[in-house]
Amino acid sequence: MAKRVKTSQSRIAKLEARDSSVSIDALTKSLLALGASSSELSKAIGSTGSEVA
């Protein structure tokens, strides 16, 4: 996964652990690199949190 996202394994571990030091920018770039669409990201960002699985 780290190669696909073009980041380090330690950064991926922080993403997976929901580490607060991970920026929204890094999270967004990672999700897009893994195949999430802009529409899916918009829906997730606009949700209240309870609708996101």
C-alpha positions in Angstrom: 0.0 0.0 0.0 2.8 2.4 0.8 4.3 2.0 -2.7 0.9 2.7 -4.3 0.3 5.8 -2.2 4.0 6.8 -2.6 4.7 7.2 1.1 6.4 5.4 3.9 5.0 2.4 5.7 5.2 4.3 8.9 2.9 7.0 7.4 0.4 4.3 6.4 0.5 2.9 9.9 -0.4 6.4 11.2 -3.2 6.6 8.7 -4.6 3.2 9.8 -4.2 4.2 13.5 -6.1 7.5 12.9 -3.1 9.3 14.2 -3.9 13.0 14.7 -0.5 14.1 13.1 -1.7 12.9 9.7 -2.9 15.9 7.7 -6.2 16.1 5.7 -4.1 16.7 2.6 -2.1 13.4 3.2 -5.3 11.5 3.9 -7.0 12.9 0.8 -4.1 12.1 -1.5 -3.9 8.6 -0.1 -7.6 7.9 -0.6 -7.4 9.2 -4.2 -4.3 7.1 -4.9 -6.2 4.0 -3.6 -9.1 4.6 -6.0 -11.6 6.7 -4.1 -13.5 9.2 -6.4 -13.8 12.9 -5.8 -17.5 12.3 -5.4 -17.0 9.7 -2.6 -14.6 12.0 -0.8 -17.1 14.9 -1.0 -19.8 12.7 0.5 -17.6 11.5 3.3 -16.4 15.0 4.1 -19.9 16.4 4.1 -21.3 13.7 6.3 -21.8 14.0 10.0 -19.6 11.0 10.7 -22.4 8.6 11.6 -23.1 7.7 7.9 -19.4 6.8 7.1 -18.5 3.2 7.5 
